[in-house]
């Protein structure tokens, strides 16, 4: 199944889903990347799309929207204050 959103919206979707899964708690409140993917309901995505998801997460990490547990690719992520601000502006 191809991902239904362009990369910029994928970043926002990942950050938003992670924030929802934390119960809108302030950082640091980590959530598993697998839980974020389940929340977004992408189902069985193709290997090329997994790369897109990894790239979107890395983009969010590089731009300070998320922090990770330090693994590559990350297993757990936390939404930063900048990430929360961004998704609140989009609502």
Secondary structure, 3 states (H helix, E strand, C coil): CCCCCCHHHHHHHHHHHHHHHCCCCCCCCCEEHHHHHHHHCCCCCCHHHHHHHHHHHHHHHHCCCEEECCCCCCCEEEECHHHHHHHHHHC
